[in-house]
Amino acid sequence: QVQWVESGGGLVQPGGSLRLSCAASGRAFNWSPMAWFRQAPGKEREFVTGISWTGDMTYDADSVKGRFTVSRDNAKGALYLQMNSLQPEDTAVYYCARKNAGPLQSQNPRHFDFWGQGTQVTVSS
């Protein structure tokens, strides 16, 4: 059974940083493009950033360009999200996801599998 476990969320002041981790079990992680999504209360799930299965190609939502960096360690089955210069509008539950369909740089949640519970990120002073 595939399982994702997201961690690293918390409360941070505006301008601060956090590093999220996603640990995956099973073969579903290997050779799969991955992504981070987020969902704020009352809003739809939103694409944040994606990464190819080799890790050599990434693509970001405009709202996080220059602030967030995605990376992965396939040997460990791990996905990471380094978040810098956090702002209150970044407050959301963050989810890792596996891409299973769609174009190479899809941002559509329908093209991804979500199997984790997410991790809460709150940016507030």
Secondary structure, 3 states (H helix, E strand, C coil): CCEEEEECCEEECCCCCEEEEEEEECCCCCCCCEEEEEECCCCCCEEEEEECCCCCCEEECHHHCCCEEEEEECCCCEEEEEECCCCHHHCEEEEEEEECCCCCCCCCHHHEECCCCCEEEEECC
